[in-house]
Amino acid sequence: MELKNNTEQAVLEYLDGVLAQYPNCCKCDRCRQDIAILALNHLPPRYTSTHKGSVYDKLQTLSPEYSIKIVEEIAKAIEIVSKNPRHET
């Protein structure tokens, strides 16, 4: 059995698009990972273990409300990580 967090996949799918809105934000691997982790820590996990469950959940994550929530959390995470990067600027 393979567990899959569909919220993680959704955050990773939206990340580049939201980062493009912040030209002054560092986009190194460490900052990108920190942004994704911070956003994920503020979103509910959506785990599935079957293909059918994954497809059903993927449809749910495409709803406008869920998409907006993901983008909001990524944007908040970008603001936080930009102000406090874990590396020299």
C-alpha positions as CSV (number, residue, x, y, z in Angstrom):
1,M,0.0,0.0,0.0
2,E,1.3,3.4,-1.0
3,L,0.2,6.5,0.9
4,K,-0.1,9.7,-1.0
5,N,-0.8,13.2,0.3
6,N,-2.7,15.0,-2.5
7,T,-2.3,18.3,-0.7
8,E,1.5,18.0,-1.1
9,Q,1.1,17.4,-4.8
10,A,-1.3,20.4,-5.2
11,V,1.1,22.7,-3.3
12,L,4.0,21.7,-5.6
13,E,1.8,22.2,-8.7
14,Y,0.9,25.8,-7.6
15,L,4.3,26.8,-6.2
16,D,6.0,28.0,-9.4
17,G,3.0,30.0,-10.5
18,V,2.7,31.8,-7.1
19,L,6.5,32.3,-6.9
20,A,6.4,34.1,-10.3
21,Q,4.3,36.8,-8.6
22,Y,7.2,37.5,-6.3
23,P,10.2,38.5,-8.4
24,N,12.3,39.5,-5.4
25,C,11.8,36.3,-3.6
26,C,14.7,33.8,-3.5
27,K,13.9,30.7,-5.5
28,C,16.7,28.5,-4.5
29,D,15.9,24.9,-3.6
30,R,16.1,25.5,0.2
31,C,13.7,28.5,0.1
32,R,11.3,26.6,-2.3
33,Q,11.3,23.7,0.1
34,D,10.8,25.9,3.1
35,I,7.9,27.7,1.4
36,A,6.3,24.4,0.5
37,I,6.7,22.9,4.0
38,L,5.4,26.0,5.7
39,A,2.3,26.1,3.4
40,L,1.7,22.4,3.9
41,N,1.9,22.8,7.7
42,H,-1.1,25.2,7.4
43,L,-3.2,23.1,5.1
44,P,-5.1,19.9,5.9
45,P,-3.5,16.7,4.6
46,R,-5.5,14.7,2.1
47,Y,-4.2,11.2,2.1
48,T,-5.2,8.4,-0.3
49,S,-4.0,4.9,-0.8
50,T,-5.8,3.8,-4.0
51,H,-5.9,5.1,-7.6
52,K,-9.7,5.6,-7.4
53,G,-9.3,7.6,-4.1
54,S,-6.5,9.7,-5.6
55,V,-8.6,10.5,-8.7
56,Y,-11.6,11.4,-6.5
57,D,-9.5,13.6,-4.2
58,K,-7.8,15.3,-7.1
59,L,-11.2,16.4,-8.3
60,Q,-11.9,17.9,-4.9
61,T,-8.6,19.7,-4.9
62,L,-9.5,21.4,-8.2
63,S,-12.4,23.3,-6.6
64,P,-12.0,27.1,-6.6
65,E,-12.2,27.3,-2.8
66,Y,-9.4,24.7,-2.3
67,S,-7.3,26.3,-4.9
68,I,-7.6,29.7,-3.3
69,K,-6.7,28.3,0.1
70,I,-3.6,26.7,-1.4
71,V,-2.5,29.9,-3.1
72,E,-3.1,31.9,0.0
73,E,-1.0,29.6,2.2
74,I,1.8,29.6,-0.4
75,A,1.7,33.4,-0.5
76,K,1.9,33.7,3.3
77,A,4.8,31.2,3.3
78,I,6.6,33.2,0.7
79,E,6.3,36.4,2.8
80,I,7.6,34.6,5.9
81,V,10.5,32.8,4.1
82,S,11.5,36.0,2.2
83,K,11.9,37.9,5.5
84,N,13.7,35.0,7.2
85,P,15.7,32.9,4.7
86,R,17.8,30.1,6.2
87,H,20.8,31.3,4.2
88,E,22.8,34.4,3.6
89,T,21.0,36.9,1.3
